[in-house]
Amino acid sequence: MINETVKYIQKKIKDYKPQIGIILGSGLGDFANDFEPVQTISYADIPGFEKSTVIGHKGQLVFTKIKNKNTVIMQGRYHFYEGYNISKIVYPTKVMRKLGVEHLIITNAAGSVNKDYKAGDLMLIKDHINLMGVNPLVGENDSTLGDRFPDMSEVYKKDLIEMAEKKAKEIGLTVHKGVYAAMSGPSYETPAEINMLRVMGADAVGMSTVPEALVANYCGMDVLGISCITNSAAGVHPSRLSHIEVVETANKVKGMFKELLLKVIEEI
Ligand code: HPA
């Protein structure tokens, strides 16, 4: 199937070869609209892809040059809580690799577990904890992509984190570096679960990113993960959590987020 998908896309993009992949999280999808696309392909039209259903997620691949780099942007992603098999969630990541992508920038909206973080902050992901209850590599191994037992000691590349931190400083932005915990969702966490995550060493919590990062690492891509802290996680403040709030905060910070992304892409 994957070769059929890759062939379908290559027919549409001709000799364009993306080097950098970007996955845009909740409320951050706008980033893709600012660049003249070389080609845009709706997920619904791509063999092997599923339709994306969540509000704030568009569901298309945008092939576009940014800062003279060939990129492919996933405008909207699949989430485990939508009910897809985990293999469907990481399918586009594998396809990006087959198309030639070497660097994958993964973004998301996340709640803060670390009490020093506040809504509107950005966090560079230095590591993750997979609490989704599934591993996307379970099943037959495709040795054209990676090893059966991949090493996971540096999923989020240190040199990319350092570079992104430097670029953030240049534009006067302070970013955190922290551990992202992935839950399956779609319910937000209970205060007790947030306490558990804090004890485990997590700084932020979300419902995405880990499957894609895990697979990207497996198939040899360098990953940079950026979380947009959209809210304090449950129990940190008395207010209730809502997806609207998450999207609204992501919308508020998207200007500086975009600026950082541009700087990072330029430097890769
Ligand atoms: N929990 C889980 N996922 C999230 C959150 C949260 O608080 N905010 C944004 N995505």
Boltz pocket constraint, residues with backbone or C-beta under 6 A from the ligand:
constraints:
  - pocket:
      binder: B
      contacts: [[A, 109], [A, 110], [A, 111], [A, 112], [A, 187], [A, 188], [A, 189], [A, 205], [A, 206], [A, 207], [A, 230], [A, 231], [A, 232], [A, 233], [A, 234], [A, 241], [A, 246]]
      max_distance: 6.0
